[in-house]
């Protein structure tokens, strides 16, 4: 489902559908600045929340002002999954960022788009990976200091994090949580995981080159890792 202007457009939700998801911070604040505590928090919350809904995570890229996911959801629970993820992250961010003023997430700025073709899935995964480059924050996707992935990670990498010490203090919470980045069902169906990762890698290369060209045309100075990490996350 895609929300625009605070209005949710109804649509039929298919089982085992793959989605590109983007969630933005209110006021473009750097509440998701990719410091170690933020990256660990996001990883742990995602690893705790996704399995509870049977959600497969294919890629996650956390920018300073928003995050991207590509996921496959077994049933109609994609909105419930995002509600739970957003709520847990928001409550923890209230503490991590020293009690955020106002809301954390921008109203009407949750985008959930179903990807109906293999090409669309590959493009969405590559888009998430390359997003820090297109935003002019780093020169190469591999330079992004926060939560992200490479094409070679899809279907291979396990994200792990320990429970944040500043929140989720109850005994019901797992002390450590892990989550494997899986290949989407449409790419698993190719029967060749290396070929599938190769398709993603080729698309990343294309999009990364286009992103660098775009940044150059805009005459932006690339921030670099140090500037990204030094940006104020004040609420």
C-alpha positions as CSV (number, residue, x, y, z in Angstrom):
1,X,0.0,0.0,0.0
2,X,1.3,3.5,-0.8
3,X,0.3,6.4,1.5
4,X,0.4,9.9,0.0
5,X,-0.8,13.0,1.6
6,X,-2.0,11.0,4.6
7,X,-4.5,9.0,2.5
8,X,-4.1,5.3,2.1
9,X,-5.1,3.9,-1.3
10,X,-6.9,0.5,-0.9
11,X,-5.7,-2.4,-3.0
12,X,-5.7,-6.2,-3.0
13,X,-2.8,-7.7,-1.0
14,X,-1.4,-10.9,-2.5
15,X,0.3,-13.6,-0.4
16,X,4.1,-13.8,-0.6
17,X,4.3,-10.4,-2.3
18,X,7.6,-8.5,-2.4
19,X,7.6,-4.8,-1.4
20,X,9.9,-1.8,-1.6
21,X,9.4,0.2,1.6
22,X,10.6,3.7,2.5
23,X,10.0,5.4,5.8
24,X,11.0,9.0,6.4
25,X,11.8,11.0,9.6
26,X,9.6,14.0,10.3
27,X,11.3,17.3,9.3
28,X,14.2,15.5,7.7
29,X,16.0,15.4,11.0
30,X,19.1,13.2,11.2
31,X,17.6,10.9,13.9
32,X,18.8,7.8,12.0
33,X,22.4,9.1,11.7
34,X,24.4,5.9,11.2
35,X,26.5,5.9,14.4
36,X,27.1,2.5,16.1
37,X,24.3,2.8,18.6
38,X,21.7,3.6,15.9
39,X,22.9,0.9,13.6
40,X,22.8,-1.7,16.4
41,X,19.3,-0.5,17.4
42,X,17.9,-0.7,13.9
43,X,19.4,-4.1,13.3
44,X,18.2,-5.6,16.5
45,X,14.6,-4.2,16.2
46,X,14.4,-5.4,12.6
47,X,15.8,-8.9,13.5
48,X,13.2,-9.2,16.4
49,X,10.2,-7.8,14.5
50,X,10.5,-9.4,11.0
51,X,10.4,-13.0,12.0
52,X,7.4,-12.4,14.2
53,X,5.4,-11.6,11.0
54,X,7.1,-14.2,8.9
55,X,8.8,-11.4,6.9
56,X,11.8,-12.1,4.7
57,X,14.2,-9.2,4.5
58,X,16.2,-8.9,1.3
59,X,18.0,-5.6,1.9
60,X,17.9,-2.8,4.4
61,X,19.6,0.6,4.0
62,X,19.3,3.1,6.8
63,X,20.0,6.7,5.8
64,X,20.2,9.6,8.3
65,X,16.7,10.8,7.5
66,X,14.9,7.7,6.2
67,X,15.3,4.0,5.6
68,X,14.7,1.6,2.7
69,X,13.7,-2.1,2.9
70,X,12.9,-4.7,0.3
71,X,10.9,-7.5,1.9
72,X,8.6,-10.4,1.1
73,X,5.5,-10.8,3.3
74,X,3.6,-14.1,3.5
75,X,0.2,-12.7,4.0
76,X,-1.7,-9.4,4.4
77,X,0.4,-8.2,7.4
78,X,2.7,-5.8,5.7
79,X,1.0,-2.8,7.3
80,X,1.0,-4.5,10.7
81,X,4.7,-5.3,10.4
82,X,5.6,-1.7,9.5
83,X,3.4,-0.4,12.3
84,X,5.2,-2.6,14.9
85,X,8.6,-1.8,13.4
86,X,8.0,1.9,13.4
87,X,6.6,1.9,16.9
88,X,9.5,0.1,18.4
89,X,12.0,2.2,16.6
90,X,10.3,5.4,17.5
91,X,10.1,4.6,21.2
92,X,13.8,3.7,21.3
93,X,14.8,6.8,19.3
94,X,13.0,8.9,21.8
95,X,15.5,7.8,24.4
96,X,18.6,7.4,22.2
97,X,18.3,10.9,20.8
98,X,17.5,12.3,24.2
99,X,13.7,12.6,24.0
100,X,12.7,13.7,20.5
101,X,10.5,16.7,20.2
102,X,7.3,15.9,18.3
103,X,6.7,12.7,16.2
104,X,9.5,10.6,14.8
105,X,8.0,9.6,11.5
106,X,6.7,12.0,8.9
107,X,2.9,11.6,8.6
108,X,1.9,10.3,5.1
109,X,5.5,9.5,4.3
110,X,5.4,5.7,4.5
111,X,5.7,4.2,1.0
112,X,4.9,0.5,0.5
113,X,5.1,-0.5,-3.2
114,X,4.5,-4.0,-4.4
115,X,7.1,-5.2,-6.9
116,X,5.4,-7.5,-9.4
117,X,8.3,-8.4,-11.8
118,X,11.7,-9.8,-11.2
119,X,13.2,-6.7,-12.9
120,X,11.4,-4.5,-10.5
121,X,12.7,-6.5,-7.5
122,X,16.3,-6.3,-8.8
123,X,16.0,-2.5,-9.5
124,X,14.5,-1.9,-6.0
125,X,17.2,-3.8,-4.2
126,X,19.9,-1.9,-6.2
127,X,18.1,1.4,-5.5
128,X,18.3,0.8,-1.8
129,X,22.0,-0.1,-1.9
130,X,22.9,2.9,-4.1
131,X,20.7,5.5,-2.3
132,X,23.6,7.0,-0.2
133,X,25.5,7.7,-3.5
134,X,22.5,9.3,-5.2
135,X,22.0,11.5,-2.1
136,X,25.6,12.8,-2.5
137,X,26.6,11.4,0.9
138,X,29.3,8.9,-0.2
139,X,31.1,8.3,-3.5
140,X,30.5,4.5,-3.5
141,X,27.8,2.4,-2.0
142,X,30.3,0.4,-0.1
143,X,31.5,3.5,1.7
144,X,28.2,4.0,3.6
145,X,28.9,3.6,7.3
146,X,25.5,2.6,8.4
147,X,23.2,-0.4,7.9
148,X,23.4,-1.4,4.3
149,X,24.4,-4.4,2.1
150,X,26.2,-5.4,-1.1
151,X,24.9,-7.5,-3.9
152,X,27.1,-10.3,-2.6
153,X,25.4,-10.2,0.8
154,X,21.9,-11.1,-0.5
155,X,21.1,-14.6,0.4
156,X,24.4,-14.9,2.4
157,X,24.8,-12.3,5.1
158,X,23.4,-12.5,8.6
159,X,22.7,-9.3,10.4
160,X,23.2,-9.6,14.2
161,X,23.0,-7.1,17.1
162,X,22.7,-7.2,20.9
163,X,19.7,-5.7,22.7
164,X,20.1,-2.0,23.3
165,X,21.0,-1.2,26.9
166,X,19.1,2.0,26.9
167,X,15.7,0.5,26.1
168,X,13.8,-2.8,25.8
169,X,14.8,-3.7,29.3
170,X,12.2,-6.4,30.0
171,X,13.2,-10.0,30.3
172,X,10.9,-10.9,27.4
173,X,13.3,-9.3,24.9
174,X,16.0,-11.4,23.2
175,X,19.5,-10.5,24.4
176,X,20.7,-10.9,20.8
177,X,18.9,-11.1,17.5
178,X,20.0,-12.2,14.1
179,X,18.4,-12.0,10.6
180,X,19.6,-13.4,7.3
181,X,19.3,-11.3,4.2
182,X,17.5,-13.7,1.8
183,X,17.2,-13.7,-1.9
184,X,13.6,-12.8,-3.0
185,X,11.4,-15.7,-4.1
186,X,11.5,-14.6,-7.8
187,X,15.3,-14.8,-7.8
188,X,15.5,-18.0,-5.8
189,X,13.3,-19.5,-8.6
190,X,16.1,-19.0,-11.1
191,X,17.8,-22.0,-9.4
192,X,21.2,-20.3,-9.4
193,X,22.0,-18.0,-6.5
194,X,25.2,-16.7,-8.0
195,X,23.4,-15.7,-11.1
196,X,20.8,-14.0,-9.0
197,X,23.4,-12.0,-7.1
198,X,25.1,-11.2,-10.4
199,X,21.9,-9.6,-11.7
200,X,21.7,-7.4,-8.6
201,X,25.4,-6.6,-8.9
202,X,25.0,-5.5,-12.5
203,X,22.1,-3.3,-11.7
204,X,24.0,-1.8,-8.7
205,X,26.8,-0.9,-11.1
206,X,24.4,0.8,-13.5
207,X,22.6,2.7,-10.9
208,X,25.8,3.7,-9.1
209,X,27.2,5.2,-12.3
210,X,24.0,7.1,-12.9
211,X,24.0,8.3,-9.3
212,X,27.5,9.7,-9.6
213,X,26.6,11.4,-12.8
214,X,23.5,12.9,-11.2
215,X,25.5,14.3,-8.2
216,X,28.0,15.8,-10.6
217,X,25.3,17.4,-12.7
218,X,23.8,18.9,-9.5
219,X,27.3,20.2,-8.6
220,X,27.0,18.8,-5.2
221,X,30.0,18.1,-3.0
222,X,30.0,14.6,-1.8
223,X,29.8,14.6,2.0
224,X,32.0,11.6,2.8
225,X,31.8,9.3,5.8
226,X,33.3,11.8,8.3
227,X,30.7,14.5,7.5
228,X,27.9,12.0,7.6
229,X,28.9,10.7,11.1
230,X,29.5,14.3,12.3
231,X,26.0,15.6,11.4
232,X,24.0,16.6,14.4
233,X,21.2,14.1,15.4
234,X,19.7,16.6,17.8
235,X,15.9,16.3,18.1
